[in-house]
Amino acid sequence: MIEKPSRNEEEYFQLRESEILRRRHKEAARAHAKRERRQHYMKCPRCGADMISDSIGQIGLDRCGECRGVFLDAAAAEGLIKAEQSTAARIFKSMIRGVSST
């Protein structure tokens, strides 16, 4: 005679399977996000070309070799805000010179 599992047993296995599926889905989403990030690392947000890390004084910035865009991260932007006006002006002039000379 085949015994039918109790209702509690059915619920237990359903919950267990749904938790396993939920965990697998989260892991797959994390892996996908990691792959996406790796593909776009140091790529120009405007044209997709490779970025070149550079610094002017203590301010770090990234430049695009193709479209000549200049991009700052949050720390660099804060550094520019905190810099004296004359220092910030020198940095912008250097950036413009660097962009127009290539």
C-alpha positions in Angstrom: 0.0 0.0 0.0 1.3 3.5 -0.9 1.0 6.0 1.8 0.1 9.5 0.9 2.3 12.1 2.6 0.7 14.3 5.2 -0.3 17.8 4.4 2.5 19.1 6.7 5.1 17.1 4.8 3.9 18.4 1.4 4.1 22.0 2.7 7.5 21.4 4.1 8.9 20.2 0.8 7.2 23.0 -1.1 8.7 25.6 1.2 12.1 24.0 1.0 12.0 23.9 -2.8 10.8 27.5 -3.1 13.6 28.6 -0.8 16.2 26.7 -2.9 14.8 28.3 -6.1 14.8 31.8 -4.5 18.5 31.3 -3.4 19.5 30.1 -6.8 17.8 33.1 -8.4 19.6 35.5 -6.1 22.9 33.9 -6.9 22.3 34.0 -10.6 21.3 37.7 -10.4 24.5 38.5 -8.4 26.6 36.6 -10.9 24.9 38.5 -13.8 25.5 41.9 -12.2 29.2 41.0 -11.6 29.6 40.0 -15.2 27.9 43.2 -16.4 30.1 45.3 -14.1 33.3 43.6 -15.4 32.3 44.2 -19.0 31.8 47.9 -18.4 34.7 48.6 -16.1 36.8 51.6 -17.3 34.6 52.1 -20.4 33.4 55.5 -21.4 29.7 56.0 -20.5 29.3 58.1 -23.6 30.9 56.1 -26.4 32.0 52.8 -24.8 35.7 53.2 -25.6 38.4 52.4 -23.1 39.1 55.0 -20.4 42.6 56.2 -19.4 43.2 57.0 -15.7 45.0 60.3 -15.2 45.5 62.8 -12.4 46.0 66.5 -12.2 47.6 67.3 -8.9 45.8 65.2 -6.4 42.6 65.0 -8.3 42.1 61.7 -10.1 40.1 61.6 -13.3 39.3 59.3 -16.2 39.7 60.4 -19.8 38.2 58.8 -22.9 40.7 58.4 -25.8 37.9 58.4 -28.4 35.4 61.2 -27.6 37.8 63.0 -25.3 35.3 63.1 -22.4 36.6 63.8 -18.9 34.9 62.0 -16.0 35.3 62.5 -12.3 34.3 60.1 -9.6 32.7 61.3 -6.3 36.0 61.7 -4.5 37.5 63.8 -7.3 34.4 66.0 -7.5 34.6 66.6 -3.7 38.3 67.4 -4.1 37.5 70.0 -6.7 34.8 71.5 -4.5 37.2 71.7 -1.5 40.1 73.0 -3.6 40.8 76.7 -3.5 39.4 78.7 -6.5 42.8 79.2 -8.1 43.6 75.5 -7.7 40.3 74.4 -9.3 40.8 76.9 -12.1 44.3 75.4 -12.8 42.8 71.9 -12.8 40.1 72.8 -15.3 42.6 74.6 -17.5 44.8 71.5 -17.5 41.8 69.3 -18.3 40.9 71.5 -21.3 44.5 71.6 -22.5 44.7 67.8 -22.3 41.4 67.4 -24.2 42.2 69.9 -26.9 45.8 68.8 -27.4 44.9 65.2 -28.4 
